[in-house]
Amino acid sequence: MKKTLLLGLLGLSLAASAAVLKTDPAKTTVSAVFKQMNVPVEAKFKKYNIVIDYNAAAPDTSKATVEIETASLDVGDAEMNKEVAKKEWFNSAQFPKASFVSSAIKSAGAGKLTVTGKLTIKGRAADVSFPITVKTEGGKQVFDGALPIKRLAFGVGDGEWKDTSMVADEVTIKFHVVGQ
């Protein structure tokens, strides 16, 4: 009886330490950082869905899924926002969402994780791996990271926009995710 009760309590405490985190949209940001004519630009995505099933006690059991509405990229100008949704850029009509699905999350030391998974943009998928930091702030889990990619590998910027002297091929997807 005591052993069953102890195992049950242990199971409950482990289940309580692993939780699917709901993101706080007021504090969470996802952006694309790139250079346009050699000038740094940071554009924010306004619509996304991030699901993190995080277990601080056993990070390797954690999972993350991200979906970003490509037409929600705000580059700071209404006309340019329409432009990046066009076929040459994100082709948001045919590919309304970019996604990331983790395949592994590993501890990389205190407050650090290495996340591996599949990134899909404009129908093209690639295996990626990147570091993130995780901390508890005000009772909430906070995840910060950056994923460098090459936009042309995903077909973002076709036709005349393949010219990397106008818009650099290197793009960094930055995120600051606050879980509730």
PEVEN-V578945 format. One record per pair of residues at least 12 apart in sequence whose C-alpha atoms are under 8 Angstrom apart, sorted by the first residue. I is the first residue (numbers start at 1). J is the second residue. Records with the same first field share a line. If there is no record, write none. Layout:
BEGIN
I = J, J
END
This chain:
BEGIN
17 = 55, 56, 57
18 = 53, 54, 55, 56, 57
19 = 53, 54, 55
20 = 51, 52, 53, 54
21 = 51, 52, 53, 54, 179, 180
22 = 50, 51, 52, 179, 180
23 = 50, 51, 177, 178, 179, 180
24 = 177, 178, 179, 180
25 = 178
27 = 176, 177, 178
28 = 175, 176, 177, 178
29 = 44, 45, 175, 176, 177
30 = 44, 45, 46, 173, 174, 175, 176
31 = 43, 44, 45, 173, 174, 175
32 = 44, 45, 171, 172, 173, 174
33 = 171, 172, 173, 174
34 = 167, 168, 170, 171, 172
35 = 167, 168, 170, 171
36 = 165, 166, 167, 168
37 = 165, 166, 167, 168
38 = 165, 166, 167, 168
41 = 75
42 = 75
43 = 73, 74, 75, 76
44 = 73, 74, 75
45 = 68, 69, 70, 72, 73, 74
46 = 69, 72, 73, 74
47 = 68, 69, 72
48 = 66, 67, 68, 69
49 = 66, 67, 68
50 = 64, 65, 66, 67
51 = 64, 65, 66
52 = 64, 65
59 = 105, 106, 107
60 = 104, 105, 106, 107
61 = 105
62 = 104, 105
63 = 101, 102, 103, 104, 105
64 = 100, 101, 102
65 = 99, 100, 101, 102
66 = 99, 100, 101
67 = 97, 98, 99, 100
68 = 97, 98, 99
69 = 96, 97, 98
70 = 85, 90, 92, 95, 96, 97, 98
71 = 84, 85, 90, 92, 96
88 = 156, 157, 158, 159, 161
89 = 155, 156, 157, 158
90 = 121, 122, 156, 157
91 = 122
95 = 121, 122, 123
97 = 121, 122
98 = 119, 120, 121, 122
99 = 119, 120, 121
100 = 117, 118, 119, 120
101 = 117, 118, 119
102 = 115, 116, 117, 118
103 = 115, 116, 117, 118
104 = 116, 117
111 = 133, 134, 135
112 = 131, 132, 133, 134
113 = 131, 132, 133, 134
114 = 129, 130, 131, 132
115 = 129, 130, 131, 132
116 = 128, 129, 130
117 = 129
120 = 154
121 = 154
122 = 154, 155, 156
123 = 154
124 = 154, 155
125 = 154
129 = 147
130 = 145, 146, 147
131 = 145, 146
132 = 144, 145, 146
133 = 145
140 = 178, 179, 180
141 = 178, 179, 180
142 = 176, 177, 178, 179
143 = 175, 176, 177, 178
144 = 174, 175, 176, 177
145 = 174, 175, 176
146 = 172, 173, 174, 175
147 = 172, 173, 174
148 = 170, 171, 172, 173
149 = 170, 171, 172, 173
150 = 169, 170, 171
151 = 169, 170, 171
152 = 169
END
